[in-house]
């Protein structure tokens, strides 16, 4: 085992441990994919403060920190342990068809490709043409992963077992829910635009009109271009700024209808909050498909 391979294996163990992830396939995927090859040419940057690495030693990037992906645009790579936590929750399986929105230079696309294997398929979207071109080059060894230089917010996605989104939205486009196969999963950052939000896992529970929602963890992501909603963003900012933890309170129900605030009223029996807490309804684009309600406890 060469030096950098050894660093990758240690890195993978640290990442899954910090994510409380016990799935060996996720650990092995992080151990196999060479992270340094997906970054821009050195010097590399730690994205917390955009500090340059002291040398061009690839071993430096095998830490559980975000790195500068496109520093001139302020685009980071994302925190590996956060992705490990989200991947453990949505559980990509061998043979799955995955849509990856916000692929960047393809690092997490490669992780997804490792998890679904050659029997699966990963269709990735990256709106920045330069990053999309880099992702295509980086993913040559995973021919079952394809990168489209386009926005995944408006593209025709096709059917998917998993949609994995790496750009923040105030509400998920209806097309993402439409694309989910029975028992399909959607993971996306629910963010107020700028500032911290959280990762949500939405599951198709078997009916064409029923989904469940689960809050995974807090997170900060760049915006998903073309999905901005100023009013919903303001309400989300207020909700997340309260400092309370966000947990799911209700499964989604069919036949939602618009309420006065531009969201959707709950369809089905209500579940009371433990503290009568404020609620943030998300999914105003879901129409009669579903309502996702998240209570701040």
N, C-alpha and C positions, 0 to 999 in steps of 0.2 A: 504494500500500500504506500503510495507516494505521500509526500507531506501535505499537499492541499486536499487530497482525498481524505486523509486522516482528520484534517480540520473540518471538513464537511460532515463527517460522521459525528464528531463531537458537537458541532453546531446543531445538527439535527436532534441530538439527544436533549440539548439545552432548550431548543425551541418547543419541542413537544412537552417537555416537563413544565415549562412556564405556562403552556396552554392547558395543562391538566389533561393532555390527550394521551390515550392509551392505545391508539390504533397504530399497529406496527407499519401498516402500509403508508401512512402519512409520514412517519419518521423516515422510512426508507426513501420516500420521494424527495424529501428535503436533503437526504444524504447523497442522492444520485445527481441532482440537478446542480450544475456549477454556477452559483450565484454571480461570481465575479465576471463571467462571460456575458451577462445580461446588462451590465452597467456601462455607462459611457466610458471612453478612455480616461485613464487616470490623469490627474489626481481625482480621487473619489472624495465624496463629501458625506459626512454624517448630517442627516437632514434636520436634526433637532435645532442646530445652530448654524448649519452650513459650514462647519469646520472641515478643512481639507485633511485627509489622512496624511500622516507624516512620511509615508513612502508609498511605492507602488506594489508592495507585497500583497498578493491576493488574499493571504490569510486574514488580513485586517477586516475584510468584509464579512467574514463568517462569525458574526456576532448578532445577537437579537436586538438590532437597532435598524431604524429606517435609514436608507441611503438616498443621496440625491440621484434621481433618475434623469431629470432634465433640469439641472439647477438654474439655468437661465430662464426657465418658465416657472420655477418654484414647484416642480412636480417631484414628489418623493416616491420611493419604492413601496412603502407600506411596511408595517412591523411584522416580521415572520411569525411570531407567536400568536398575534391576532388572527392571521390567516389560518394557522394551524387549528386554533380554537373554532373558527368558522367552518373549516373543512371537516373537522370531527363532528360538528353538529349536523351538517347537511349530508355527510357520508357519501361521497362519490363512489360508485361501484364499477367494477370491471364491466365494460360494454355499454356504459351510460353514454347518452348524447348530451353534451354540455355546451351551453352558450356562456362565453366569458365576455363581459362588457367592461371596458376600461382595461385593456390588456397591457398597456404600457409597452415595454420592450419584450414582453413575453415570459417573464420569469414564473409568475403564478400560472400562466397558461401551460407552461411546461410541467409544473407540479400537477395540475389537473390532468394533463395528458398521461403522466406516469400513473395516476390513480385509476383512470378508466382503461388504460392499456390499448393495445392495437385493435382490440375488438370494439373499442369505443370511438368517439368522435368529439373533438373540441372545436367549435366555431367561435373565434374571438373577434371582437370589434375594438378598434382603437381609432379615435377621431383625429389624432395628430398624425399626419401623413409620414413624418420622419420617424416617429416612434413605431408606427405600423410597419414601415420598411425594415427597421431594425429587428422587430419581432419576427417577421417572416424569415430573415436571415438566421436569427438565433434558434428558430424552431425547426430547422432543416432535419435534425435527427429524430424529430417526432412528426412524421409525415401525416399522421391522423389528426394533427392540429393545423387549422387554417386560420389566417388572419385577414380580416377585411378592413381596409382603411376608411371607416365610416362610423357614424354614431349608432350605438346599439339601442338608443332610445327610440329611433324611428325606422329601423331596419326590419325587414321580414325575417323573423328568427327561425321559423319552422318549429316542429315539435321538439321539446326538450325535457329530459329527465331532471336536469339541474340548470338553473340560470344563476350565475355567480357574478355579482356586480361590484366593481371597484371604483365607483364614483358616486358621490352623495346626491340623493334626491329628496325632495320634500314629500313626494307621493309617487308610488310606482306606476309607470304607464300601464294602461290596460292591456297593451300588446304582450307585456311580460307574463301576465296571468293567463292570457289566451294561449300562450305557447306551451304552458306546462302540460305534460302528459299526466294521466292518472297517477297519483302518488308522487308527482313531481315536486321539486323544492326550488324556492327562490330565496337567495340570500342577497341582501342589499343594505347599504348604509342609509339610514333615515337621518338626514342632517338638515339643519336650518339654513343651509347655504354655507356661509363662513361659520366656523365654530364647531364645537363638539356636538355630536349626535350619538347614534347607537346603531349596532348591527341587528337587523331583524331576519328571522328565518320564517318564511311563509311556506306552508305545506298544502298541497292539493290532497284533500282527504278522501277522494274517491268519487264524489259527486262533481258534476260540471260546474256547480255553483257554490261549493263549500270549500273553504280554506281555513287553516289555523295559523296563528301567528305566535312567535316566540321571540322575546328580547334576549339577545346573546351577550352583548357587552357594549360598553361605551366605545366610541371610535370617532376619528376625525378624517375626512376624506376631501379631496378636491371635488368641485361641482361636476355633475353630469350635465354637460351642455345641452340645452334644449328642453330641460325638464323643470326649469326654475318656476317657482310660484311664490311671489313675494308675501302674500297674506299668510299662506300656510307656513312659510318659513318663519315669519314673525311669531306665529303661535307656537311652533316647535321650539324656537329659541327661548321663549318664556317658559315652556314646559321643562326643557333640559336645564335651564338656568336655576330652577328651583332646588337643584341639588339632590332631589330624591331619586331613587332607583326606579327604573321603568321595567315593569313586568307585565306579561300578558294577562288579561282578565277575562277574555271571552273568545271563543272560536268564531270565526267569521260566519256570517249567515247570508243566505241568498235574499234577493229582492230588497236591497237597500234603496232608500229614496233620498234625494237631496234635502239637507236641512238648511236652516236660514244662514248658517255660517259657511256654506259652500262645501260642507262635508257630506256624510251620509248618516242618516239615522240608523240606529241599531235595529236589525231585523231579528226577531226571536227573543227569548226570555232574557231579562236583564240579570247580571250578576253584580251584587252590590260591592262597592269598594270597602275595604276594611276601615278606612278613615273618611269615607265620603270625599275622597281626594279628587283633584282636578283630573280631567281626562283629555287626552289628545287623540282625536279621531283622525286616522290616516286612511288614505285610499279613496279620495274623492273622485279619482278617475276610474274607479272600479265599476261604476254604474250598478246594474242589477246583479253583477257577478258576485260581489262580496263586500263585506264591511270588516275592516280590521280595527279593533279598538284597543288602545294601550292605556292602562291606568298608571298614574304616577302615585305610588304608595308612599 
